[in-house]
Amino acid sequence: MSTEDLLKILLLIILWCAAFAPLFPELVRDWIANSDNSHAFLVPFISLFLVWQQRELLHETPTVSSPFGGALLAASLLTYVVSSAGGLAFPARLAMVASLSGLAWFCLGGKKVRLLAFPLGILLFMVPIPYSLLSLVSGRLQLMATHISEKLISQCAIPVYREGNMLYFVQTQLEVAEACSGIRSIVSLTMISLVFCFMSRKGWWRKISLILAAIPIAIAANIVRVTGTGVLAHYFGDKVAKGFLHEFSGIVIFIFGFALLFSLFHFLNKGEANDLP
């Protein structure tokens, strides 16, 4: 690729950033305001890392501009304009990711975009899932986590009574809030499982196993968190379920879930280290 081509691509990227600049402040605010979206801060860096791993193949693959990429770019920009005019944030944000894919396809061609398909696709995890969709799942996850945690806490010889998503102890009570439904861990670990699948070059059954394992691992880890918080609340009061201790327990449980998923990834790919990029 010549210097002139690189300058043209750089100019197009600058124009792309300028076109979608109105979305960035509100998008970042959503990442900060809702802990379920905190993983989004890492997504661009993960994508860039995956692109960097493909650098040799990208260098060897010829660059041929594709009109199909231009069509995708135009359709994405049109969707963005219409969604923004209608005040629809979610489709506008999806259009942002799609337009970047279209831009890459238009500038680099189909062969290179196939190499970049996953790094571009993982950028979808930057887009927060609408609350209306999350609420359909989070409520059931809350009740399930509360119900199972009640049973586990009872096995510890601790008297506990459950009503909805509330756990009542002798001296205190604990609410399993929507933030404790496990949605954050499910989304984050699913993203990580997809990255592991990309790194696992052989065996579709390995990749499917990783993806399928992410959700039960996240749910199990969240139940451990709720159960542990309930046991501590019985002995030390509900202050353990608030503030720093609550956030710290979430970090610890996420690390626990990540460790389980990484262990599964290592086990499934044992002996194939040379096949990983």
Secondary structure, DSSP 8 states (H G I E B T S, - for coil): --HHHHHHHHHHHHHHHHHHGGGHHHHHHHHHH-GGGGGGGTHHHHHHHHHHHTHHHHHHS-----HHHHHHHHHHHHHHHHHHHTT-HHHHHHHHHHHHHHHHHHHH-HHHHHHHHHHHHGGGGGS---HHHHHHHHHHHHHHHHHHHHHHHHHTT---EEETTEEE-SS-EEE--GGGSSHHHHHHHHHHHHHHHHH--S-HHHHHHHHHHHHHHHHHHHHHHHHHHHHHHHHH-GGGGSHHHHHHHHHHHHHHHHHHHHHHHHHHTTT-GGG--
